[in-house]
Amino acid sequence: MATVKIDSDSDVSDIKMEQNDGDASVVFQCKKCFVIFGDSVSWVYSSHNIGTVTLHSVTENLAETMTLVTSKAESDLGSTYTILRCANCKQDVGRVYKTTPKRLDNIRDRFTLEIMKIISYRVGCQQQQTAVDRDELLSIPSAQFLLTQMRKMQVLIMGHSQQLSAIQNCLEIEEADIS
């Protein structure tokens, strides 16, 4: 099992996902006590501006506080959220946004983890240690983006299928006329 380390000195915008380990899931853990919070199977979104990854489901190792906080940071200014804490070591590790600007609607009511407060590893990695920086974590596409791309491909495939059917029909008609 490879340990994935997030380099706190690297710039979040430099993150790139390595694809050499196939479709292996990435598991997210508390940086302080190493309990598991979730994995990339429940990946929803990543934000370079906020420096976070967002999951739609997590383990019971995360606890949500009841206090609402209003953000004063430029990246999510005016958003309100509750804090996510590691249930084991009580360290704040993320947020659950309750209100967001329109551009962040896809992370509202989801589990948003701060990449500087988590570590991760790739399941089934053959190497002892793999250095994975923050850009790698942030480069997994959002579910909405993937769905949009799949729908575009579906429309293209259906269009090509109809064109092929029309060509086949024309050829069958020509063959019947020749016979």
C-alpha positions in Angstrom: 0.0 0.0 0.0 1.6 3.3 -1.0 1.4 6.3 1.2 0.5 9.5 -0.6 2.0 12.6 0.8 0.7 16.1 0.1 3.6 18.6 -0.1 2.5 21.6 1.8 5.0 23.8 -0.1 3.7 23.0 -3.5 1.3 25.3 -5.3 -2.2 23.9 -5.6 -2.4 24.9 -9.2 0.5 22.5 -10.1 -1.4 19.3 -9.3 -1.6 16.6 -11.9 -3.1 13.1 -11.5 -0.8 10.3 -12.4 -2.6 7.6 -14.3 0.0 4.9 -14.2 -1.7 3.0 -11.4 -4.8 2.4 -13.5 -8.2 3.0 -11.9 -7.1 2.5 -8.4 -9.1 4.4 -5.8 -7.5 7.0 -3.6 -8.2 6.8 0.2 -8.3 10.0 2.3 -7.1 9.9 5.9 -6.6 12.4 8.7 -3.1 13.8 8.5 -2.7 13.7 12.3 -4.1 10.3 13.4 -4.5 8.5 10.0 -8.1 7.4 10.4 -9.9 7.0 7.1 -12.5 9.6 6.0 -13.4 8.3 2.6 -12.2 7.5 -0.9 -12.3 8.7 -4.5 -15.3 6.5 -5.3 -17.4 9.2 -3.6 -15.5 12.0 -5.3 -17.7 15.0 -6.3 -15.5 18.0 -6.9 -12.1 19.5 -6.3 -11.3 23.2 -6.0 -7.9 24.7 -6.7 -9.1 28.1 -5.3 -10.2 26.7 -1.9 -7.7 23.9 -1.8 -10.3 21.2 -1.1 -11.7 17.9 -2.3 -15.4 17.2 -1.9 -17.0 13.8 -1.3 -20.7 12.8 -1.3 -20.2 10.3 1.5 -17.7 9.7 4.2 -17.0 7.3 7.1 -18.2 7.8 10.7 -14.7 9.1 11.5 -15.8 12.6 10.6 -18.0 14.6 13.0 -19.9 17.8 11.9 -20.2 20.6 14.4 -23.5 22.4 14.8 -22.1 26.0 14.7 -22.5 27.9 11.5 -19.5 29.9 10.3 -19.5 32.6 7.6 -16.5 32.7 5.3 -14.5 35.9 4.9 -12.0 34.3 2.5 -12.1 35.6 -1.1 -12.5 32.1 -2.6 -15.8 31.4 -0.8 -16.8 34.8 0.5 -20.2 34.9 2.2 -20.6 31.1 2.2 -21.8 29.6 5.5 -20.6 26.2 6.6 -20.2 23.9 9.6 -16.9 22.5 10.5 -15.9 18.8 9.9 -13.7 17.4 12.6 -11.8 14.1 12.9 -13.9 12.1 15.4 -10.6 10.5 16.7 -8.2 13.4 17.2 -10.7 16.3 17.1 -8.7 18.2 14.5 -10.7 20.4 12.1 -10.3 18.9 8.6 -13.0 20.3 6.5 -16.4 21.8 6.0 -20.0 21.1 5.1 -21.2 24.2 3.1 -24.8 25.2 3.9 -25.0 28.3 1.6 -22.6 29.0 -1.3 -22.3 31.3 -4.2 -23.8 29.8 -7.4 -20.4 28.7 -8.7 -19.9 26.5 -5.6 -23.4 25.0 -5.6 -22.0 21.5 -6.4 -20.3 21.4 -3.0 -23.2 22.5 -0.9 -24.3 19.9 1.7 -21.3 17.7 0.7 -18.2 16.8 2.7 -15.4 19.2 1.7 -12.0 18.2 3.0 -9.0 20.6 3.2 -6.1 19.0 1.3 -3.6 20.4 3.7 -5.2 18.5 6.6 -5.5 15.1 4.9 -3.1 12.5 3.5 -4.1 9.8 1.0 -2.9 6.6 -0.6 -3.7 4.8 -3.7 -5.3 1.3 -3.2 -3.4 -1.5 -4.7 -0.3 0.5 -5.6 2.7 -1.8 -6.1 5.3 0.7 -4.9 6.2 1.2 -1.2 5.9 5.0 -1.4 4.4 7.2 -4.1 4.7 11.0 -3.8 1.4 12.4 -4.7 1.1 16.2 -4.4 -2.0 18.3 -4.0 -2.4 18.9 -7.7 -2.9 15.1 -8.2 -5.8 15.1 -5.8 -7.4 18.2 -7.3 -7.2 16.9 -10.9 -9.9 14.2 -10.7 -12.8 15.6 -12.7 -16.1 16.5 -11.1 -19.0 14.1 -11.4 -21.0 16.8 -13.2 -18.3 17.3 -15.8 -18.1 13.6 -16.4 -21.8 13.3 -16.8 -21.9 16.2 -19.3 -19.1 14.5 -21.3 -20.9 11.2 -21.3 -24.1 12.8 -22.6 -22.2 14.5 -25.4 -20.7 11.2 -26.4 -24.1 9.5 -26.2 -25.5 12.1 -28.6 -22.6 11.6 -31.0 -22.9 7.8 -31.0 -26.6 8.0 -31.5 -26.1 10.3 -34.5 -23.5 8.1 -36.0 -25.8 5.0 -35.5 -28.6 6.7 -37.3 -26.3 7.7 -40.2 -25.0 4.1 -40.4 -28.6 2.7 -40.4 -29.6 5.1 -43.3 -26.5 4.1 -45.3 -27.3 0.4 -44.7 -30.9 0.9 -45.8 -29.7 2.6 -49.0 -27.3 -0.2 -49.8 -30.0 -2.8 -49.2 -32.3 -1.0 -51.5 -29.6 -0.8 -54.2 -28.9 -4.5 -53.9 -32.5 -5.3 -54.2 -32.8 -3.2 -57.4 -29.8 -4.9 -58.9 -31.1 -8.4 -58.2 
